[in-house]
Amino acid sequence: MKSSETNLEPMNVTLRPRFESHGPLLMAGLQARYTCETLDDIPKQWERFISQVSKVSSRIGEADYGLCIDMSAGDNGFDYVTGVQVSDLANLPAEWVGVRIPAQTYAVFSHPGHVSTIRHTARAIGEEWLPQSGREPAQPSRGEPNLIERYGRQFDPNTGTGDIELWLPIKA
């Protein structure tokens, strides 16, 4: 993953979500806490994750995920898990955590650009689409994601582009 961009100038993002129900889901991965000041360290977490993911025998599918958890914890930070979907939480690498996600409905948005600009899309979802949509975000329990980044089969970590989605849990 490339270093994240700190300039949050508006970007022309067309927000046309699809709606999907998933779950319950089990995810496993590396977890760290970030603030606005430390966001540029997230690519290092992805590098550590990629070096360890082959040790996970219970992986389901080929997608990788970034889980943004406890975003309203009061310190303007959030926990970020770089992970994969798994069939069970047994026999994970030593540093890894498990995340249980209940059955949920999501507004799913494609991110059209480089991974370093994903904050533009997330911000547009929260500041533009959500207030105009008539939808409400789900209120996840502690330890559950407020937002999920999904990096699918066509995502190229060398170029930082292709097959990136943001999944926003919404009230059904």
C-alpha positions as CSV (number, residue, x, y, z in Angstrom):
1,M,0.0,0.0,0.0
2,K,1.2,3.5,-0.7
3,S,1.5,6.3,1.8
4,S,-1.8,8.0,2.5
5,E,-2.6,11.5,1.3
6,T,-3.0,14.2,3.9
7,N,-4.7,16.8,1.7
8,L,-8.5,16.3,1.9
9,E,-9.5,18.7,-0.8
10,P,-12.9,17.7,-2.3
11,M,-12.7,15.0,-5.0
12,N,-15.3,14.4,-7.7
13,V,-16.8,11.2,-6.2
14,T,-20.0,9.8,-7.7
15,L,-21.8,8.0,-4.8
16,R,-24.2,5.4,-6.2
17,P,-24.3,2.6,-3.6
18,R,-25.7,-0.8,-3.9
19,F,-27.3,-2.4,-0.8
20,E,-26.3,-5.8,0.5
21,S,-26.9,-7.9,3.5
22,H,-24.0,-10.0,4.9
23,G,-23.2,-11.9,7.9
24,P,-22.6,-12.9,10.4
25,L,-18.9,-12.6,9.5
26,L,-15.7,-13.6,11.2
27,M,-12.6,-11.5,10.4
28,A,-9.1,-11.9,11.7
29,G,-6.1,-9.6,11.3
30,L,-3.7,-7.2,12.8
31,Q,-5.1,-4.3,14.9
32,A,-3.7,-0.9,15.8
33,R,-5.1,2.4,17.0
34,Y,-4.7,5.6,14.8
35,T,-5.5,9.3,15.1
36,C,-5.4,11.9,12.4
37,E,-1.8,12.5,13.2
38,T,-0.8,8.8,12.7
39,L,-2.8,7.8,9.7
40,D,0.3,7.7,7.5
41,D,1.4,4.6,9.5
42,I,-1.4,2.5,8.1
43,P,0.6,1.3,5.1
44,K,3.2,-0.2,7.5
45,Q,0.4,-2.2,9.1
46,W,-0.6,-3.5,5.7
47,E,3.0,-4.6,5.0
48,R,3.1,-6.6,8.3
49,F,-0.3,-8.1,7.5
50,I,0.7,-9.2,4.0
51,S,3.9,-10.8,5.4
52,Q,1.7,-12.9,7.8
53,V,-1.5,-13.6,5.9
54,S,-0.3,-16.9,4.3
55,K,-0.2,-18.4,7.8
56,V,-4.0,-18.2,8.1
57,S,-5.4,-21.6,7.1
58,S,-9.1,-20.7,7.7
59,R,-9.3,-17.9,5.2
60,I,-12.4,-17.5,3.2
61,G,-12.2,-15.9,-0.3
62,E,-9.5,-13.7,-1.7
63,A,-10.5,-10.3,-0.5
64,D,-8.5,-8.3,2.1
65,Y,-10.3,-5.9,4.5
66,G,-9.6,-2.8,6.5
67,L,-12.0,-2.5,9.4
68,C,-12.5,0.9,11.0
69,I,-13.6,0.2,14.6
70,D,-14.7,2.3,17.5
71,M,-14.5,5.6,15.5
72,S,-16.5,7.4,18.2
73,A,-14.4,6.4,21.2
74,G,-13.9,10.0,22.2
75,D,-10.2,10.5,21.4
76,N,-10.7,11.3,17.7
77,G,-9.1,8.0,16.8
78,F,-10.1,4.6,15.7
79,D,-8.9,1.0,15.7
80,Y,-7.9,-0.3,12.3
81,V,-7.8,-4.0,11.5
82,T,-6.1,-5.2,8.4
83,G,-7.7,-8.6,7.9
84,V,-9.4,-11.4,6.0
85,Q,-12.6,-13.3,6.4
86,V,-12.1,-16.6,8.2
87,S,-14.2,-19.7,9.0
88,D,-13.0,-19.8,12.6
89,L,-10.8,-17.9,15.0
90,A,-8.6,-20.8,16.0
91,N,-4.9,-21.1,15.2
92,L,-4.4,-17.4,14.2
93,P,-0.9,-15.9,14.1
94,A,0.2,-14.7,17.6
95,E,-0.4,-10.9,17.0
96,W,-3.7,-11.4,15.3
97,V,-7.2,-10.5,16.7
98,G,-10.6,-11.9,15.8
99,V,-13.6,-9.6,15.0
100,R,-17.1,-10.9,15.1
101,I,-19.5,-8.9,12.9
102,P,-23.2,-9.5,13.2
103,A,-25.6,-9.9,10.3
104,Q,-25.9,-6.5,8.8
105,T,-27.2,-4.4,5.9
106,Y,-24.5,-2.3,4.1
107,A,-24.5,0.6,1.7
108,V,-21.6,-0.5,-0.6
109,F,-19.7,2.2,-2.5
110,S,-17.0,1.7,-5.1
111,H,-13.9,3.8,-4.6
112,P,-12.7,4.9,-8.1
113,G,-9.2,6.1,-7.4
114,H,-5.9,5.3,-5.7
115,V,-6.1,3.8,-2.3
116,S,-4.4,6.9,-0.9
117,T,-7.5,9.0,-1.7
118,I,-9.9,6.6,0.1
119,R,-10.5,9.2,2.7
120,H,-12.2,11.4,0.1
121,T,-14.7,8.8,-0.6
122,A,-15.3,8.1,3.1
123,R,-15.8,11.8,3.8
124,A,-18.2,12.2,0.9
125,I,-20.2,9.3,2.1
126,G,-20.5,10.8,5.6
127,E,-20.9,14.4,4.7
128,E,-22.8,14.2,1.4
129,W,-24.5,10.9,0.7
130,L,-25.6,10.0,4.2
131,P,-27.4,13.3,5.0
132,Q,-29.2,13.3,1.7
133,S,-30.0,9.6,1.6
134,G,-32.6,9.4,4.3
135,R,-30.6,6.4,5.7
136,E,-29.1,6.1,9.1
137,P,-25.8,4.5,10.0
138,A,-26.1,1.4,12.2
139,Q,-24.7,1.9,15.7
140,P,-22.2,-0.9,16.0
141,S,-21.4,-2.3,19.4
142,R,-17.9,-1.8,20.8
143,G,-15.4,-3.8,18.8
144,E,-17.6,-3.9,15.6
145,P,-16.7,-1.9,12.5
146,N,-18.2,1.5,11.7
147,L,-16.8,1.2,8.2
148,I,-15.3,-1.6,6.2
149,E,-12.8,-1.3,3.3
150,R,-12.9,-4.3,0.9
151,Y,-10.0,-4.9,-1.4
152,G,-11.1,-7.5,-4.0
153,R,-9.4,-9.7,-6.4
154,Q,-8.7,-6.9,-8.9
155,F,-7.0,-4.7,-6.4
156,D,-3.4,-4.2,-7.3
157,P,-1.3,-3.4,-4.2
158,N,1.6,-2.3,-6.5
159,T,-0.4,0.4,-8.2
160,G,-2.8,1.0,-5.3
161,T,-5.8,0.9,-7.6
162,G,-8.7,-1.4,-8.6
163,D,-11.6,-3.2,-6.9
164,I,-11.9,-1.1,-3.7
165,E,-15.2,-0.8,-1.9
166,L,-16.4,0.9,1.3
167,W,-19.1,-0.8,3.2
168,L,-21.2,1.4,5.5
169,P,-23.3,-0.5,8.0
170,I,-26.8,1.0,7.8
171,K,-30.1,0.5,9.7
172,A,-32.3,-1.7,7.6
